[in-house]
Amino acid sequence: MLRSTRDAVKAICGADPSVTTAQVQAALAELDGEGVRQVLDGPPIERAYNRAQIAALLGVSVKTVGSYVRRGLLTKILPGANGERATGYTGESVRKLLEGRRSA
């Protein structure tokens, strides 16, 4: 993780008086480890992949990834309840797509 990211997390947590030092340290330790998890209360954070990342993982073009999206093979991560633009696609849907390609 970049030092600037660690500093940003520390600053954000430091601005919230309800977050303890132990929670900040636990969050930073988790961010440095394998997989990103929300430590302060709540479920794990799902990694989002953009179209270029998915194309690289699958060895296809970005246009082909767009075809997968239109066919409903990738699940969008939306920014909010009324969000219309995807911020990315779930790692779970990417894994399912990869597994389907391997079994074919």
N, C-alpha and C positions, 0 to 999 in steps of 0.2 A: 504494500500500500504506500502511496506517496505521502511524504511528510506533510504536505499541505492538506491532504485529506484528514490525516490524524489531527492536525491542528484545528481544522474546521469542526470536527466532531467534539473535540475538547472544548472549544469555544461555545458551541451550541449547548452542550450539556452544562457548561459552567454558567450559562445565562438562566438556567432553570433551577430555582432554589429547591425544587422537590427531588432533584437527582443528587444522590450521594456520591462521594468520591469513589467508593467501592463500586458503584454501578458504572461510573465512567470508566474505571480501570477494567471492569469486566467487559464492557462494550468494546473497548479498544483491543483487549486481548482476543475477543471473538472476531473482530474485524481483521486482525492479523493472521488468524488461523484459516483453516480450510472452510470455505463457504461462509457467506455473510448471514448472520442471524440477528434478529432484533432481541437484545438482551433485556431491555428495560421493561417488559410486560408485553406480551403478545406472541403471536406465532412467528415462525421463521419467515424471512423475507425471500420471496422467489426472485431468482435472477432473471432479468429481462435481456433478451437478445434483439438486436436490430437486424434488418434484412441483410445487410452486408456480412454480419457475423454468421448468420444462418447459412448464407450462400457459401462462405468459406468452410464451415463445418461439413456441409453436405457435398461440397465440390460441384456446385451448380451456379448458374448466373443469378443475379438479383432479380431478373425478370422471371425466372423459374420460381423463385421464392414467392414473388407476387402471385403467381398462379396457384401455389400451395395455399396462400392466404385466402384468395378468392374461393377456393374449393373447401375452405373451412378446416384445413389440416393443421393450422397454427392458431393458437388462442391468443387474442390481443390482451395486453395489459393497458387498461384505460386510466387516465390520471384522476378521475373523480366520478361521482355518480352520474353526472350529465356529460362526461367527457366524450367527445366524438373522435378525437385523434388518438391513435395508439401510441403509447410511449415505448412499446416494444412487444415482444412475444414471449410467452412463458417458457421456461426451461423444460417443464413437463411436456408441453406439446412438441418441442424440438426433440426430446428423448423418444416420444412415441413415434414421431416421424422417422427418426433414425432406426428404431427397432423394426418398423414396418419395412423400411428399405432393405435391412439386413435379411429379413425373413423371405423377401420376395426373390 
